[in-house]
Amino acid sequence: MRRSTILALTLFALATPAGAAPLLLTHATVIDGTGSVAQPNTTIVIDDKRIQSIYPTGSQPVPKDARIEDLTGRYVIPGLIDAHVHITDVEPDIAHYQAFLHALLLGGVTGIRDMAGDDRLLGYLARQSNSDAFAAPDIFYVALMAGPSFFAEDKRAQASAPDVPPGTAAWMRAIDANTNLPLAMAEAKGTGATAIKIYANLPANLVQAITAEAHRQGLRVWTHATIFPAKPSDAVAAGADTISHSPYLVWEAAPTVPDDYGVRARGDFAHIAPDAPQIIALFDAMHRRGTILDATLNVFRDEAEHHADKVGVGIMPWSYAVTKLAHQHGVLIDAGTDGTGLPYRGDDPDLNALPVVHAEMALLVEHCGFTPLEAIRAATQIGAMAQGQSATRGTIAQGMRADLVVLTADPTIDIHNTTKIALVVKDGTVYRRNP
């Protein structure tokens, strides 16, 4: 056991079940996740796990059986969505996963998009968390596809299917020109995945074919920005729904793109300008198609600070600048962290710390020209769009799932105030942080 379960559980307060009576959150300042201005002195009515209505406090009678939570001086935002995590192999057993996921939830994260791991474990965790058997964020996850050489080289892929020959698992599938794509997609869907992640070592024609078949079978397509040798523009032209990692955009303007993904973070950031014509054209295409950029800035900042030999010189100024340009050109940008979702303390996720998505939002504001309202939208509405779930979550509106974070300070003034969490509402149930 890698840490005391007792230590983890000291973080948790008892949940307040929604019960039969409606819950009224009154006198709140509501920030709805769409980028609209805050709505002061507002009441949110929650019943049957959904937001039933929103109106100025005092403008409608209070039901006699209602439970009332007076949020005077509080600010309410939608539940946060970390749009890029990897949680399998983080914990040694299910009990620890419950504590880990609960820590994410109490930190304001009500949804996560897992971008590759062992789908056998992910499927179990998703069924438990999405049904509220666990107090946890809802989980959506992928089946990964890449060229055969990737599975021969990458130890992480092998670890995600340890008892299966490399590249043959339904969730870790090697693709070449002879692959039966309809069958591969059907098997991927059988894992419970809602999307395909196109990872590496595939040419543009196979990226196109994978994307078309995935969409035909109702799966979303999430890709690395550069797939090697396929470029970002190849993924966008194929119809990918989301492309990941701002630093990989540098390869759009490179003279050549290698076949091997191993150089992915070592682009020529010193000589390729973030506003190179090829990159601006890419942003215009992404804007027209609604392709989301999953920027994942914080993970590369950590890499540049602690493992500079693994990344190209100048990676972070370039990545901030290109993300800012994408935003200016109307590209939708989510907030993903590309880790467990929590910072580490030694070898383990720190269950006492707040989720990393708060730091990702701060980087968007401090380095990429986002307003706090825009950064909140990145981590709520656009995160839900990246998941393919924007019809039911990611904003505060009538009929949406009642996933909310209540803050003690105004995040529109200072984005760091998203860390000042009083309580979290997940599917209409209130979770209180220990004082």
N, C-alpha and C positions, 0 to 999 in steps of 0.2 A: 504494500500500500504506500503510495507516494506522498500522502499527507493525511493528517487526521481528519476523519469525516466530521468529528465534533467541531474542529476549527471552521470547516466550511459551513456547517449548519448554524453557527453563531451569527452568520450574516443575515439569516432569514427571519422575517417576521411572518406571523400567520396571515394567510390570505383571508379576506373577507368575501364569502361567497355571495354571488349576485342574488340568489334566492328568487322568489316569485315577485316581490315588490320591485317597482322601478327605482332606479338610483338617479337622483338629481344632483348634478354638480353645479352649484349656484355661485353667482358673483365672480365668475372666472374671467380672465382675459384669454381669449381663444386665438391661437395662431394655427390656422387650419391646414397648413402644409402645401397650399397651392401657390404660395408667394404673395398672397393678399395681405393687406394690413391687418393688424391685430384687432379683434373685436372685444372691447371691454364690457364688463358687467353682463356676462352672458351665462345662460343656463344650458347645460347639455343633459338631455334625458336619455338614460340607458335602460333598455329592457331586452331580455332574451338575447344577450350578447351583442346587441347592435345599438347604434345611435338612433333613437326614435325621432328626436326633434332637437332643434337648437333655436333659442329665442332670447331676447333681452330679458334679464332677470326681472321678475315682477310683472311681466306683461301677460302671463297666463296663470291660472289658478294652480296651486300645488295639490296633486292627488293626496287623499287622506292617508293612504297606506305607503306613501313614498318614503324611501330613505334619503336623507339629505346630507350632502357633504358640502359645507360652506367653504368655498375657495377664495374668499376675499383676500386680495393681495397675492394670489397665485396665478401662474401662467400655464396654459394647457397646450401641448403640442401633440401631434400624432405619435404613436409608438415608433421608435426608430428602427430602421431596417439596415443591417449590415449586409451589403450586397456582394460581399466576396469574403467567405471564410473557408477554412479547412479544419473540421473538428474531429475527424476520425483519427485514432491513434493519439489523442490528447490525454485521455483518461484510461485507467486500467480496468474499470468495471462500470456497470450500469449505475450503481449507487453514486459513484463519483461523477458520472455524466449528469445525474439529476442535480447535484450540487453545482456543477459547472454551469449548466443551462439556467438554473435558478439565479445564479450570480449575474449572468447576462441580462435576464429579465429585470431584476431589481436595479440594474444599471440603465434601464430605459429601452432595451432592445426587445422588441416584440416579434421580430421576424428576421430570419437569416437566409442567405442564398449560399449553399455549400457548393464550391466549385471544383470538387473532385476528391474522392476518397473511396472507402469501402462501402458500397451501396447496401450491403447486407446490414451493417450497423446503422447506416443513415436511414434506411427504410424503417427499421424498428424505432429509432429515436423520433423520426418524423411522425409515425403513427401515434406514438405516445404523446408527443408534445402538441401535435395538431388537433388531437382529440381532448386535450386538457387533462390527460392522465398524469402528465408531468406539468408542474408549473414552469413553463419554459417558453422561449420564442417559438413561433411556427417555423418549420424547416422545409425548404425546397432545395432540391439537389439535382445533380447532373449525372449522365453517363458520358465518360470521356472517350473521344476518338482521336487517333493520331496515326502517323505513319508507322510501319512495323519497326523501323530502326529506333524509334522513341522507346518502345517497350523493351528492347534489348539493352538500352543504355541507362534508363532512368530508374533508380532504385526506389523512388517514391511510388511509381506506378506498380512496381513489383510488390511493394509492401501493401498496396491497397487491394491486392488479390493474391495473398501469399500461397494459397493452395491450388492455384489455377495456372496453367501454362501462360507465360507472358503474352498479352495481346488477345487472349481468347475469352476473357470474362465479358459478360454482357455489359458491364459498367466500365471496362477498361479494354476497348476494342481496337485492334490494329486494322487499319483500312488500306487497301490497295485497289488497283484497277479491277481486280477479280472479285472483290467483296460483294456479297448479296446484300445490298443496302436496305431493301425493304425488310429482310429478315433481321438484319442487325438493329434497325430502328425498333422493330417490334419487340425484340429481346431487351433492348434498352428500356422501353416503356414498361416491360414486365418487372423491372427493378423498382418501379415507383418513381423514377426520375421524370421530371417535367420538362427537361431540356437536355440537349446535347452540347457538350463543350468540345470544340475543335481546338486541339492543343498545339500540335507541332508536326513538322516534317511531312507536310502535305502540299501538293501543288494546287494552283488555282482551280483546275478543272474538278478535282476531287472535293475541294471546299464547296464549289457550286453544287455538285451532285449530292453531297451530304446534307447541305442546307435545304435543298429542294425536297428531298425525301423526308427529312425531319419535319419540315413544315406540313407536308402532305399528311403526315401521321399525327399532327397536332402537338408536336414538340417545339419548344423554342430553341434558338441556336445562340449560344454564347461562345465567343472565340477569344483567343489571344489576338491582340491587335495585329501583330505580325506572326504568321504561322510557319514561315520558313519552309519553302521559298515563297509561299503566297504572302502578298503584301496586305496592309490594311485596306487599300482600295479594292482588292480582290474579295476580301471578306464582306465589305460593305456592298459591293456590286452583287454578291451572291445572295444578299438579303439577311445577313446576320442581324440579330436583334440587339446584341450588346457586344462591344469589343473591349478587351481589358488591357490596362496598363499604359498610362501615358508615355513612359519612356520608349516603349516599343514603336511609337508612331514615327520615330526618327528614321526607321527603315523605309518609310514611304518615299523619302527623298534621297535614299542611298543609291549609288551607281549600280550596285548589285545586292541581292539578298541571298545569303548562304542557304544551303539545303538543311543545315543543322541548327536547331534552336539553341544550342549551347551558348551562342554569342548574344543572346537576346537582350541582355542589359548592358552590353558593351558597344553600343552604337557610337557614331562619331558626333558626339554632342558639341565638340569644339568647332566643327566646320560646317555642319548642317544647321541652318537657321530654323528656329521654330516656325517662322512665317515663310518658309520656302514655298514657292508656288504650288508644288505638288501637295503639300500639307494643307494649304488653304483650300485647294480644290477638293481634297478629301473631306474637310469640314463642311464645305457646301453640300457635298453629296450626303453626308451624315445628317445634316439638317433637313434636307429634302425628304429623306427616307425615314427619319425618326430614329436613327441608330443611336443607341446610348453609349457613352464613353464611361467605362468603369475605371476611374483614374488611378486608384490605389496608391496614393502619394506617400502615406506614412511608412509603408513597408520599405519603400526605396530610400526614404530618408534614413531609416534605421540601418539599412544595408550600407549606405554611403558613409555613415558615421562609424560603423563598427566593422565593416568588411569591405573597405574601399577597393580592394583588389578584385572584387567580383563585379564591379560596375564601371562604366565608362567615366572618364574625367568630365566633371561638369554636369552630371546626370540630374541633380536636383534643380539648379537654376533653369536648365532646359525644360525639365518636366513641369515646373511651375508655369513657365512662360507659355508652353504649348497648351496646357490646360486652360490658362487664362484666355488664349486665343480661341480655343474651341468654344468656350463659354460665350465669348463676344460674338462668335459666328452662329450662335443659336443652337449649338449641340447640347443635347440633354446629358447631364453628368450626374451619376449617382455617387454614393459614399460607401466604398468597400475597403476593407482593411487587409485582406490576403493573409490572414493568420487565424488564430483560434478565436479572435474577437476580444480577448482579454490580454493585457500585458503579462509578461512572465516575471516570476520571482524565483530565481534559480532555474530549476528544470521544470517547474510547474506553473500553470496559469495562476495568476494572483487573484483569488476569489474576493479579496478585500478591495481590489482596484476597480475603477470604472471602466466600462468597455472602450476599446480603442476607437470606435466610430466617433466618439466625441472629439478626439484629436484629429481625425480625418476631416471633420467639418471645420475645425479651427484652421487647418492648413488651407482649405478652400477660401476662407475669408482672409487670412493673413498674407497669402501669397498668390492667389489666383483671381482676385477681383470680385469675389462673391460678396453680396451683402449677407448679414446673418439670416434674413428671411430666405434667401436663395440657397444657403447652405442647409437650412432646415428642410427645404423642399427636396434637396438632393438626397437627404437621408430619410425621407418619408415618401412623398408622392412618386419621385423618380425611382427610388428603390423598389417601390411596389410595381412600377412599370417594368423594371428590369426583371422582377420575378414573374411577370405576367399576371399580377394580382391587383392591378390598379382599380378594377371595378368594385372591389370589396374592402380594400385597405389602403393605408397611406395618406388619407386625408380625413379631416373631421367634417363630416357631412351626414345628412339624414340617410339612413340605410346602410352606412358603412359599419364595419366591425368596430366594436368599442375597444380599441387599442390606443391608449393615451398615456402621456407622461405629464405629471403635474410638477411644476418647477416653482421654487421660492423666489426667483429673480428673473428679470426680463431678458430673454435670450435675443431679442431684436436689438438691444443696446450693446450686448456683449455676448458673442457666441459661446464663450466659456460658461455662461450661465446654464447651458443645457446640462451641466454636471450637477446642478443644485436641485436634486430630485427629492420631492416630498413623498410622492407615491407613484405607483404605476398601475394602470388599469389594463388588464388583458382579457379580452372576451367578456367584458363587463364585470370581472372580478377585481377587487382592489387588493394590491400588495403594498404593504407599508415597509419602508426601510427602518431598521432598528435605529433609535436615536443615538 
